[in-house]
Amino acid sequence: MSVLKRSLLLLSALLVACTGIPVSTDYEPDRDYSGLKTYAWKEPMKKLIINPSVDNDLMSDRIHRSVSARLTALGFTEASGDEGADFFITYNISSEDRISVNSYYGYYGYHSCWNCYGYGYGYGGYGGGRDISVRQYTVGALMIDVIDPASERLIWRGVGEKRIPKFKTPQERDLYIAEIVQAILDHFPPGKLTAAD
């Protein structure tokens, strides 16, 4: 498979996957965001509890690359220093174990029955019962914050969540982060998406 074809397949998978990522946003509704053109990175706040499986140097580099690439695609430019930035951007990443419980009616198949209803002769029947399936899985959450440089106040926040699969390669992790970043930043600046989206 050619590199171009592989890239197109990855891009189409990315676009399809982004539609299913739930995103919530919070922001200052009265602020004018149209003047935001340049950004600079602000280091995330130090956390008391760090999950090394999702919060490490490799993941940090991955998030920086994905966010910067997406902001560039949206028309923003990275400032050469903090003083030239219209906004600061930072992030926080976490994971949470969850349990999914599903109940369904299952058939066990044909079985013989002797005197099932008191008639004294045998015949076949079908057995069934309620089955319960319990699964544990992990969800990753990425929070992207936009901060006003003058006041150091949070002015926009986007949070996206997605189930964490069993990664086998760095490329799979890259795609996972890129999907969440795109889903979140598709809502920035506020008002870009319609209510129907």
MARMAR-900167 format. One record per residue: x, z, y of N, C-alpha, C in turn; residue in three letters. Coordinates in steps of 0.001 Angstrom, whole numbers, plus 500000, padded with zeros to 6 digits. Layout:
N
+--------+--------+--------+--------+--------+--------+--------+--------+--------+---------+
!   n_px !   n_pz !   n_py !  ca_px !  ca_pz !  ca_py !   c_px !   c_pz !   c_py ! residuo !
+--------+--------+--------+--------+--------+--------+--------+--------+--------+---------+
!      X !      Z !      Y !      X !      Z !      Y !      X !      Z !      Y !     ALA !
...
+--------+--------+--------+--------+--------+--------+--------+--------+--------+---------+
END
This chain:
197
+--------+--------+--------+--------+--------+--------+--------+--------+--------+---------+
!   n_px !   n_pz !   n_py !  ca_px !  ca_pz !  ca_py !   c_px !   c_pz !   c_py ! residuo !
+--------+--------+--------+--------+--------+--------+--------+--------+--------+---------+
! 500858 ! 500000 ! 498813 ! 500000 ! 500000 ! 500000 ! 500897 ! 500000 ! 501242 !     MET !
! 500608 ! 499118 ! 502176 ! 501438 ! 498999 ! 503367 ! 501276 ! 500219 ! 504269 !     SER !
! 502250 ! 500415 ! 505153 ! 502205 ! 501539 ! 506087 ! 501006 ! 501408 ! 507023 !     VAL !
! 500735 ! 500184 ! 507470 ! 499600 ! 499958 ! 508370 ! 498276 ! 500294 ! 507685 !     LEU !
! 498131 ! 499845 ! 506439 ! 496889 ! 500117 ! 505715 ! 496724 ! 501613 ! 505470 !     LYS !
! 497827 ! 502280 ! 505114 ! 497775 ! 503720 ! 504887 ! 497401 ! 504454 ! 506173 !     ARG !
! 497949 ! 504013 ! 507300 ! 497638 ! 504637 ! 508592 ! 496177 ! 504437 ! 508964 !     SER !
! 495640 ! 503241 ! 508699 ! 494232 ! 502982 ! 508994 ! 493315 ! 503831 ! 508130 !     LEU !
! 493691 ! 504023 ! 506865 ! 492891 ! 504870 ! 505985 ! 492896 ! 506312 ! 506464 !     LEU !
! 494086 ! 506793 ! 506878 ! 494181 ! 508161 ! 507390 ! 493367 ! 508327 ! 508664 !     LEU !
! 493421 ! 507310 ! 509538 ! 492672 ! 507385 ! 510792 ! 491171 ! 507389 ! 510532 !     LEU !
! 490707 ! 506541 ! 509608 ! 489273 ! 506520 ! 509311 ! 488830 ! 507830 ! 508679 !     SER !
! 489679 ! 508407 ! 507809 ! 489350 ! 509704 ! 507212 ! 489289 ! 510776 ! 508284 !     ALA !
! 490191 ! 510691 ! 509264 ! 490212 ! 511659 ! 510361 ! 488938 ! 511579 ! 511189 !     LEU !
! 488510 ! 510368 ! 511512 ! 487319 ! 510204 ! 512341 ! 486065 ! 510674 ! 511615 !     LEU !
! 485983 ! 510416 ! 510315 ! 484828 ! 510860 ! 509546 ! 484814 ! 512367 ! 509419 !     VAL !
! 485989 ! 512947 ! 509148 ! 486071 ! 514390 ! 508920 ! 485749 ! 515182 ! 510172 !     ALA !
! 486088 ! 514660 ! 511332 ! 485891 ! 515413 ! 512572 ! 484420 ! 515684 ! 512855 !     CYS !
! 483559 ! 514803 ! 512374 ! 482146 ! 514971 ! 512690 ! 481556 ! 516209 ! 512038 !     THR !
! 482188 ! 516715 ! 510973 ! 481628 ! 517849 ! 510263 ! 482232 ! 519186 ! 510640 !     GLY !
! 483073 ! 519247 ! 511650 ! 483728 ! 520496 ! 512034 ! 482915 ! 521175 ! 513131 !     ILE !
! 482386 ! 522363 ! 512854 ! 481626 ! 523055 ! 513899 ! 482549 ! 523550 ! 515014 !     PRO !
! 482158 ! 523296 ! 516245 ! 482949 ! 523695 ! 517407 ! 482058 ! 524460 ! 518370 !     VAL !
! 482556 ! 525580 ! 518866 ! 481854 ! 526313 ! 519925 ! 482756 ! 526364 ! 521152 !     SER !
! 482142 ! 526295 ! 522331 ! 482920 ! 526329 ! 523571 ! 482338 ! 527368 ! 524524 !     THR !
! 483208 ! 527841 ! 525405 ! 482794 ! 528735 ! 526480 ! 483638 ! 528361 ! 527695 !     ASP !
! 483038 ! 528385 ! 528879 ! 483766 ! 527955 ! 530068 ! 483037 ! 528413 ! 531325 !     TYR !
! 483730 ! 528261 ! 532463 ! 483123 ! 528552 ! 533757 ! 482288 ! 527332 ! 534166 !     GLU !
! 480963 ! 527455 ! 534148 ! 480118 ! 526270 ! 534395 ! 480163 ! 525759 ! 535829 !     PRO !
! 480511 ! 526606 ! 536803 ! 480509 ! 526177 ! 538204 ! 481826 ! 525564 ! 538652 !     ASP !
! 482812 ! 525578 ! 537798 ! 484131 ! 525052 ! 538172 ! 484139 ! 523528 ! 538089 !     ARG !
! 484895 ! 522899 ! 538996 ! 485088 ! 521453 ! 538985 ! 486334 ! 521143 ! 538154 !     ASP !
! 486152 ! 520508 ! 537017 ! 487263 ! 520205 ! 536110 ! 487840 ! 518808 ! 536337 !     TYR !
! 487252 ! 518070 ! 537275 ! 487678 ! 516682 ! 537461 ! 489096 ! 516572 ! 538029 !     SER !
! 489580 ! 517621 ! 538677 ! 490917 ! 517570 ! 539260 ! 492037 ! 517908 ! 538295 !     GLY !
! 491706 ! 518247 ! 537065 ! 492731 ! 518598 ! 536077 ! 493395 ! 517336 ! 535545 !     LEU !
! 494692 ! 517215 ! 535827 ! 495434 ! 516037 ! 535388 ! 496671 ! 516392 ! 534570 !     LYS !
! 497324 ! 517501 ! 534922 ! 498576 ! 517867 ! 534261 ! 498452 ! 519247 ! 533633 !     THR !
! 499200 ! 519464 ! 532556 ! 499151 ! 520737 ! 531850 ! 500555 ! 521205 ! 531477 !     TYR !
! 500656 ! 522481 ! 531182 ! 501891 ! 523066 ! 530661 ! 501506 ! 524067 ! 529586 !     ALA !
! 502395 ! 524252 ! 528638 ! 502132 ! 525184 ! 527544 ! 502387 ! 526615 ! 527978 !     TRP !
! 501518 ! 527493 ! 527534 ! 501699 ! 528934 ! 527732 ! 501775 ! 529543 ! 526341 !     LYS !
! 502757 ! 530388 ! 526128 ! 502925 ! 530980 ! 524803 ! 501714 ! 531821 ! 524435 !     GLU !
! 501278 ! 531743 ! 523169 ! 500140 ! 532572 ! 522742 ! 500475 ! 534057 ! 522834 !     PRO !
! 499434 ! 534863 ! 523011 ! 499641 ! 536304 ! 523044 ! 500130 ! 536785 ! 521684 !     MET !
! 501011 ! 537769 ! 521704 ! 501501 ! 538346 ! 520459 ! 500380 ! 539124 ! 519779 !     LYS !
! 500233 ! 538899 ! 518481 ! 499174 ! 539566 ! 517736 ! 499744 ! 540743 ! 516951 !     LYS !
! 498906 ! 541739 ! 516743 ! 499324 ! 542898 ! 515961 ! 499399 ! 542558 ! 514480 !     LEU !
! 498467 ! 541725 ! 514009 ! 498442 ! 541320 ! 512606 ! 498633 ! 539815 ! 512544 !     ILE !
! 499634 ! 539371 ! 511785 ! 499933 ! 537955 ! 511658 ! 499769 ! 537542 ! 510203 !     ILE !
! 499017 ! 536483 ! 509963 ! 498886 ! 535920 ! 508629 ! 499913 ! 534803 ! 508499 !     ASN !
! 501012 ! 535049 ! 507775 ! 502095 ! 534063 ! 507729 ! 501722 ! 532751 ! 507060 !     PRO !
! 500640 ! 532725 ! 506297 ! 500261 ! 531476 ! 505635 ! 499735 ! 530448 ! 506636 !     SER !
! 499174 ! 530903 ! 507759 ! 498665 ! 529970 ! 508768 ! 499351 ! 530140 ! 510124 !     VAL !
! 500036 ! 531236 ! 510317 ! 500651 ! 531539 ! 511614 ! 502164 ! 531628 ! 511428 !     ASP !
! 502828 ! 530485 ! 511573 ! 504280 ! 530425 ! 511375 ! 504855 ! 529314 ! 512247 !     ASN !
! 506167 ! 529184 ! 512251 ! 506819 ! 528200 ! 513118 ! 506405 ! 526765 ! 512789 !     ASP !
! 506269 ! 526452 ! 511508 ! 505881 ! 525094 ! 511130 ! 504477 ! 524772 ! 511641 !     LEU !
! 503566 ! 525731 ! 511499 ! 502197 ! 525511 ! 511971 ! 502153 ! 525447 ! 513496 !     MET !
! 502961 ! 526269 ! 514146 ! 503016 ! 526257 ! 515608 ! 503480 ! 524891 ! 516123 !     SER !
! 504524 ! 524346 ! 515519 ! 505009 ! 523014 ! 515912 ! 503937 ! 521952 ! 515670 !     ASP !
! 503232 ! 522091 ! 514557 ! 502180 ! 521140 ! 514199 ! 501054 ! 521164 ! 515234 !     ARG !
! 500663 ! 522362 ! 515644 ! 499594 ! 522496 ! 516647 ! 500038 ! 521930 ! 517983 !     ILE !
! 501282 ! 522241 ! 518395 ! 501801 ! 521699 ! 519660 ! 501772 ! 520171 ! 519647 !     HIS !
! 502236 ! 519569 ! 518565 ! 502257 ! 518101 ! 518486 ! 500838 ! 517526 ! 518566 !     ARG !
! 499927 ! 518116 ! 517807 ! 498553 ! 517589 ! 517762 ! 497833 ! 517742 ! 519092 !     SER !
! 497968 ! 518921 ! 519708 ! 497306 ! 519149 ! 520994 ! 497891 ! 518236 ! 522067 !     VAL !
! 499218 ! 518132 ! 522127 ! 499858 ! 517269 ! 523125 ! 499451 ! 515808 ! 522938 !     SER !
! 499415 ! 515355 ! 521691 ! 499017 ! 513967 ! 521421 ! 497569 ! 513720 ! 521831 !     ALA !
! 496705 ! 514690 ! 521556 ! 495290 ! 514510 ! 521894 ! 495073 ! 514550 ! 523404 !     ARG !
! 495777 ! 515467 ! 524106 ! 495650 ! 515534 ! 525559 ! 496164 ! 514250 ! 526210 !     LEU !
! 497247 ! 513701 ! 525665 ! 497775 ! 512433 ! 526177 ! 496742 ! 511318 ! 525985 !     THR !
! 496107 ! 511296 ! 524804 ! 495088 ! 510280 ! 524533 ! 493897 ! 510429 ! 525469 !     ALA !
! 493644 ! 511651 ! 525936 ! 492525 ! 511901 ! 526855 ! 492906 ! 511642 ! 528320 !     LEU !
! 494186 ! 511283 ! 528574 ! 494609 ! 510941 ! 529927 ! 495335 ! 512040 ! 530676 !     GLY !
! 495635 ! 513155 ! 530023 ! 496368 ! 514242 ! 530670 ! 497868 ! 514036 ! 530475 !     PHE !
! 498646 ! 514600 ! 531410 ! 500096 ! 514471 ! 531372 ! 500729 ! 515849 ! 531344 !     THR !
! 501754 ! 516003 ! 530514 ! 502452 ! 517287 ! 530465 ! 503358 ! 517409 ! 531682 !     GLU !
! 503242 ! 518504 ! 532408 ! 504041 ! 518726 ! 533618 ! 505471 ! 519080 ! 533228 !     ALA !
! 506397 ! 518782 ! 534139 ! 507806 ! 519085 ! 533864 ! 508095 ! 520576 ! 533976 !     SER !
! 507253 ! 521302 ! 534686 ! 507409 ! 522749 ! 534809 ! 506072 ! 523401 ! 535071 !     GLY !
! 506049 ! 524725 ! 535002 ! 504793 ! 525447 ! 535205 ! 504177 ! 525187 ! 536579 !     ASP !
! 505024 ! 525034 ! 537603 ! 504521 ! 524901 ! 538976 ! 503765 ! 523595 ! 539194 !     GLU !
! 504062 ! 522571 ! 538409 ! 503387 ! 521287 ! 538586 ! 502155 ! 521119 ! 537721 !     GLY !
! 501734 ! 522177 ! 537017 ! 500621 ! 522056 ! 536078 ! 499292 ! 522431 ! 536729 !     ALA !
! 498275 ! 521629 ! 536467 ! 496920 ! 521946 ! 536926 ! 496264 ! 522996 ! 536029 !     ASP !
! 496729 ! 523055 ! 534785 ! 496205 ! 524082 ! 533871 ! 497240 ! 524392 ! 532800 !     PHE !
! 497157 ! 525615 ! 532303 ! 497960 ! 526027 ! 531158 ! 497103 ! 525892 ! 529907 !     PHE !
! 497767 ! 525605 ! 528803 ! 497049 ! 525539 ! 527536 ! 497770 ! 526407 ! 526516 !     ILE !
! 497009 ! 527116 ! 525731 ! 497561 ! 527960 ! 524685 ! 496589 ! 527968 ! 523515 !     THR !
! 496956 ! 528640 ! 522455 ! 496117 ! 528615 ! 521256 ! 496265 ! 529915 ! 520476 !     TYR !
! 495368 ! 530085 ! 519537 ! 495439 ! 531180 ! 518585 ! 494891 ! 530653 ! 517270 !     ASN !
! 495495 ! 531031 ! 516166 ! 495057 ! 530547 ! 514865 ! 494878 ! 531737 ! 513933 !     ILE !
! 493858 ! 531643 ! 513091 ! 493593 ! 532742 ! 512154 ! 492932 ! 532182 ! 510908 !     SER !
! 492795 ! 533029 ! 509904 ! 492088 ! 532641 ! 508682 ! 491243 ! 533807 ! 508206 !     SER !
! 490203 ! 533486 ! 507460 ! 489300 ! 534520 ! 506969 ! 488810 ! 534140 ! 505577 !     GLU !
! 488866 ! 535098 ! 504646 ! 488335 ! 534873 ! 503308 ! 486822 ! 535059 ! 503327 !     ASP !
! 486134 ! 534130 ! 502692 ! 484677 ! 534198 ! 502631 ! 484205 ! 533990 ! 501200 !     ARG !
! 482973 ! 534379 ! 500956 ! 482386 ! 534243 ! 499627 ! 481114 ! 533415 ! 499742 !     ILE !
! 480986 ! 532448 ! 498840 ! 479781 ! 531622 ! 498771 ! 479042 ! 531979 ! 497485 !     SER !
! 477759 ! 532336 ! 497601 ! 476929 ! 532677 ! 496448 ! 475784 ! 531682 ! 496368 !     VAL !
! 475678 ! 530980 ! 495239 ! 474610 ! 530020 ! 495014 ! 473833 ! 530413 ! 493763 !     ASN !
! 472526 ! 530351 ! 493866 ! 471660 ! 530653 ! 492729 ! 470871 ! 529406 ! 492366 !     SER !
! 470844 ! 529076 ! 491090 ! 470106 ! 527894 ! 490657 ! 469582 ! 528113 ! 489242 !     TYR !
! 468583 ! 527320 ! 488879 ! 467979 ! 527424 ! 487557 ! 468681 ! 526457 ! 486634 !     TYR !
! 469200 ! 526956 ! 485519 ! 469940 ! 526108 ! 484597 ! 469280 ! 526062 ! 483233 !     GLY !
! 469368 ! 524895 ! 482582 ! 468862 ! 524727 ! 481227 ! 470022 ! 524799 ! 480254 !     TYR !
! 469806 ! 525507 ! 479185 ! 470886 ! 525684 ! 478207 ! 470806 ! 524671 ! 477081 !     TYR !
! 469696 ! 523918 ! 476993 ! 469581 ! 522904 ! 475955 ! 468615 ! 523313 ! 474851 !     GLY !
! 468507 ! 522461 ! 473850 ! 467551 ! 522642 ! 472758 ! 467999 ! 523771 ! 471838 !     TYR !
! 467044 ! 524606 ! 471409 ! 467369 ! 525648 ! 470433 ! 466167 ! 525857 ! 469522 !     HIS !
! 466446 ! 526380 ! 468343 ! 465361 ! 526628 ! 467397 ! 464657 ! 527932 ! 467743 !     SER !
! 463402 ! 528023 ! 467336 ! 462631 ! 529217 ! 467651 ! 461783 ! 529578 ! 466429 !     CYS !
! 461858 ! 530791 ! 465956 ! 461066 ! 531235 ! 464810 ! 460106 ! 532321 ! 465268 !     TRP !
! 458837 ! 532047 ! 465067 ! 457783 ! 533008 ! 465394 ! 457813 ! 533386 ! 466886 !     ASN !
! 458106 ! 532387 ! 467717 ! 458230 ! 532657 ! 469153 ! 456928 ! 533167 ! 469748 !     CYS !
! 455832 ! 532612 ! 469292 ! 454551 ! 533009 ! 469864 ! 453638 ! 533658 ! 468819 !     TYR !
! 454225 ! 534143 ! 467688 ! 453466 ! 534875 ! 466695 ! 452716 ! 534015 ! 465706 !     GLY !
! 453065 ! 532702 ! 465623 ! 452338 ! 531833 ! 464707 ! 452997 ! 531759 ! 463331 !     TYR !
! 454195 ! 532286 ! 463186 ! 454823 ! 532360 ! 461878 ! 455502 ! 531087 ! 461414 !     GLY !
! 455664 ! 530092 ! 462250 ! 456400 ! 528908 ! 461829 ! 457430 ! 528559 ! 462903 !     TYR !
! 458402 ! 527776 ! 462502 ! 459506 ! 527479 ! 463409 ! 459355 ! 526154 ! 464110 !     GLY !
! 459907 ! 526074 ! 465314 ! 459931 ! 524820 ! 466069 ! 461020 ! 524951 ! 467125 !     TYR !
! 461311 ! 523872 ! 467746 ! 462372 ! 523878 ! 468746 ! 461846 ! 524148 ! 470129 !     GLY !
! 462744 ! 524525 ! 471015 ! 462377 ! 524778 ! 472396 ! 463581 ! 524617 ! 473304 !     GLY !
! 463357 ! 524749 ! 474565 ! 464438 ! 524642 ! 475534 ! 464598 ! 525979 ! 476236 !     TYR !
! 465831 ! 526407 ! 476356 ! 466095 ! 527667 ! 477034 ! 466547 ! 527431 ! 478459 !     GLY !
! 466327 ! 528392 ! 479266 ! 466755 ! 528257 ! 480650 ! 466837 ! 529611 ! 481298 !     GLY !
! 467451 ! 529665 ! 482437 ! 467574 ! 530922 ! 483161 ! 468216 ! 530692 ! 484501 !     GLY !
! 468264 ! 531721 ! 485278 ! 468837 ! 531618 ! 486610 ! 470332 ! 531886 ! 486534 !     ARG !
! 471108 ! 530943 ! 487038 ! 472562 ! 531077 ! 487090 ! 472988 ! 531388 ! 488512 !     ASP !
! 474038 ! 532166 ! 488636 ! 474591 ! 532493 ! 489949 ! 476054 ! 532075 ! 489970 !     ILE !
! 476408 ! 531308 ! 490962 ! 477790 ! 530858 ! 491133 ! 478385 ! 531553 ! 492355 !     SER !
! 479519 ! 532215 ! 492156 ! 480201 ! 532918 ! 493239 ! 481581 ! 532296 ! 493422 !     VAL !
! 481871 ! 531868 ! 494642 ! 483177 ! 531252 ! 494937 ! 483791 ! 531912 ! 496160 !     ARG !
! 485084 ! 532128 ! 496079 ! 485813 ! 532650 ! 497239 ! 486627 ! 531518 ! 497839 !     GLN !
! 486604 ! 531411 ! 499150 ! 487361 ! 530370 ! 499830 ! 487872 ! 530910 ! 501166 !     TYR !
! 488775 ! 530171 ! 501769 ! 489380 ! 530599 ! 503026 ! 489069 ! 529590 ! 504116 !     THR !
! 488653 ! 530096 ! 505270 ! 488359 ! 529247 ! 506429 ! 489426 ! 529491 ! 507491 !     VAL !
! 489959 ! 528415 ! 508022 ! 490909 ! 528515 ! 509127 ! 490190 ! 528304 ! 510448 !     GLY !
! 490577 ! 529058 ! 511454 ! 489981 ! 528925 ! 512792 ! 491088 ! 528681 ! 513809 !     ALA !
! 490868 ! 527680 ! 514647 ! 491805 ! 527381 ! 515729 ! 491080 ! 527572 ! 517052 !     LEU !
! 491679 ! 528359 ! 517933 ! 491122 ! 528611 ! 519262 ! 492081 ! 528013 ! 520289 !     MET !
! 491569 ! 527120 ! 521120 ! 492370 ! 526514 ! 522182 ! 491848 ! 527012 ! 523520 !     ILE !
! 492754 ! 527557 ! 524334 ! 492390 ! 528122 ! 525631 ! 493005 ! 527327 ! 526768 !     ASP !
! 492221 ! 527147 ! 527819 ! 492698 ! 526526 ! 529060 ! 492674 ! 527613 ! 530136 !     VAL !
! 493816 ! 527787 ! 530810 ! 493987 ! 528885 ! 531755 ! 494333 ! 528338 ! 533130 !     ILE !
! 493719 ! 528937 ! 534149 ! 494016 ! 528566 ! 535533 ! 495372 ! 529156 ! 535927 !     ASP !
! 496333 ! 528333 ! 536367 ! 497665 ! 528856 ! 536689 ! 497681 ! 529841 ! 537851 !     PRO !
! 496837 ! 529640 ! 538845 ! 496862 ! 530499 ! 540030 ! 496368 ! 531903 ! 539726 !     ALA !
! 495259 ! 531995 ! 539010 ! 494659 ! 533304 ! 538752 ! 495020 ! 533877 ! 537389 !     SER !
! 495602 ! 533029 ! 536526 ! 495903 ! 533427 ! 535142 ! 494623 ! 533767 ! 534376 !     GLU !
! 493487 ! 533226 ! 534821 ! 492214 ! 533496 ! 534166 ! 491858 ! 532379 ! 533180 !     ARG !
! 491215 ! 532783 ! 532108 ! 490694 ! 531831 ! 531138 ! 489532 ! 531079 ! 531769 !     LEU !
! 489590 ! 529726 ! 531737 ! 488503 ! 528938 ! 532324 ! 487767 ! 528079 ! 531294 !     ILE !
! 488376 ! 527876 ! 530128 ! 487726 ! 527105 ! 529068 ! 488280 ! 527543 ! 527720 !     TRP !
! 487392 ! 527632 ! 526737 ! 487834 ! 527976 ! 525380 ! 487045 ! 527155 ! 524376 !     ARG !
! 487748 ! 526588 ! 523407 ! 487115 ! 525864 ! 522310 ! 487587 ! 526427 ! 520985 !     GLY !
! 486658 ! 526622 ! 520069 ! 486990 ! 527185 ! 518756 ! 486410 ! 526280 ! 517679 !     VAL !
! 487257 ! 525907 ! 516728 ! 486815 ! 525106 ! 515591 ! 487210 ! 525771 ! 514291 !     GLY !
! 486349 ! 525626 ! 513287 ! 486611 ! 526214 ! 511968 ! 486514 ! 525149 ! 510890 !     GLU !
! 487380 ! 525299 ! 509890 ! 487327 ! 524369 ! 508756 ! 487899 ! 525059 ! 507526 !     LYS !
! 487273 ! 524798 ! 506404 ! 487744 ! 525358 ! 505136 ! 489159 ! 524878 ! 504857 !     ARG !
! 490016 ! 525789 ! 504403 ! 491407 ! 525447 ! 504114 ! 491515 ! 524992 ! 502665 !     ILE !
! 491908 ! 523742 ! 502440 ! 492064 ! 523266 ! 501058 ! 493421 ! 523700 ! 500494 !     PRO !
! 493666 ! 523313 ! 499258 ! 494974 ! 523556 ! 498631 ! 495918 ! 522452 ! 499098 !     LYS !
! 496763 ! 522772 ! 500070 ! 497689 ! 521772 ! 500594 ! 498809 ! 521502 ! 499592 !     PHE !
! 499183 ! 520223 ! 499494 ! 500310 ! 519860 ! 498642 ! 501495 ! 519335 ! 499440 !     LYS !
! 501226 ! 518793 ! 500623 ! 502288 ! 518181 ! 501414 ! 502156 ! 518570 ! 502882 !     THR !
! 503251 ! 518445 ! 503642 ! 503172 ! 518666 ! 505093 ! 502214 ! 517688 ! 505774 !     PRO !
! 502130 ! 516470 ! 505242 ! 501236 ! 515471 ! 505833 ! 499772 ! 515904 ! 505735 !     GLN !
! 499408 ! 516565 ! 504636 ! 498042 ! 517065 ! 504506 ! 497766 ! 518166 ! 505530 !     GLU !
! 498764 ! 518998 ! 505791 ! 498605 ! 520035 ! 506824 ! 498498 ! 519396 ! 508203 !     ARG !
! 499310 ! 518359 ! 508449 ! 499232 ! 517635 ! 509727 ! 497817 ! 517106 ! 509965 !     ASP !
! 497237 ! 516486 ! 508944 ! 495908 ! 515897 ! 509068 ! 494859 ! 516976 ! 509292 !     LEU !
! 494995 ! 518082 ! 508601 ! 494050 ! 519195 ! 508747 ! 494023 ! 519700 ! 510193 !     TYR !
! 495212 ! 519938 ! 510772 ! 495298 ! 520421 ! 512154 ! 494813 ! 519355 ! 513127 !     ILE !
! 495198 ! 518108 ! 512898 ! 494780 ! 517022 ! 513800 ! 493264 ! 516891 ! 513840 !     ALA !
! 492608 ! 517076 ! 512695 ! 491146 ! 516987 ! 512642 ! 490496 ! 518069 ! 513504 !     GLU !
! 490985 ! 519306 ! 513362 ! 490393 ! 520408 ! 514122 ! 490677 ! 520248 ! 515617 !     ILE !
! 491914 ! 519883 ! 515956 ! 492277 ! 519710 ! 517363 ! 491410 ! 518637 ! 518010 !     VAL !
! 491232 ! 517507 ! 517335 ! 490412 ! 516441 ! 517906 ! 488968 ! 516907 ! 518101 !     GLN !
! 488430 ! 517600 ! 517095 ! 487047 ! 518076 ! 517198 ! 486875 ! 519018 ! 518384 !     ALA !
! 487859 ! 519887 ! 518613 ! 487767 ! 520849 ! 519722 ! 487910 ! 520148 ! 521064 !     ILE !
! 488973 ! 519346 ! 521210 ! 489260 ! 518738 ! 522509 ! 488315 ! 517593 ! 522848 !     LEU !
! 487497 ! 517170 ! 521899 ! 486435 ! 516213 ! 522235 ! 485403 ! 516844 ! 523168 !     ASP !
! 485453 ! 518175 ! 523302 ! 484533 ! 518898 ! 524193 ! 485192 ! 519267 ! 525531 !     HIS !
! 486423 ! 518789 ! 525739 ! 487129 ! 519115 ! 526981 ! 487425 ! 517839 ! 527748 !     PHE !
! 487200 ! 517820 ! 529069 ! 486618 ! 518890 ! 529893 ! 485117 ! 519029 ! 529644 !     PRO !
! 484512 ! 520131 ! 530095 ! 483087 ! 520362 ! 529852 ! 482230 ! 519235 ! 530411 !     PRO !
! 481136 ! 518946 ! 529701 ! 480213 ! 517919 ! 530148 ! 480546 ! 516537 ! 529650 !     GLY !
! 481680 ! 516393 ! 528927 ! 482051 ! 515074 ! 528451 ! 481114 ! 514598 ! 527344 !     LYS !
! 480721 ! 515531 ! 526463 ! 479774 ! 515189 ! 525412 ! 478355 ! 515447 ! 525886 !     LEU !
! 477447 ! 514610 ! 525435 ! 476039 ! 514814 ! 525795 ! 475437 ! 515867 ! 524893 !     THR !
! 474247 ! 516333 ! 525252 ! 473572 ! 517361 ! 524453 ! 473276 ! 516857 ! 523055 !     ALA !
! 473089 ! 515534 ! 522899 ! 472793 ! 514975 ! 521588 ! 473990 ! 515033 ! 520665 !     ALA !
! 475218 ! 515082 ! 521243 ! 476415 ! 515124 ! 520420 ! 476626 ! 516514 ! 519876 !     ASP !
+--------+--------+--------+--------+--------+--------+--------+--------+--------+---------+
END
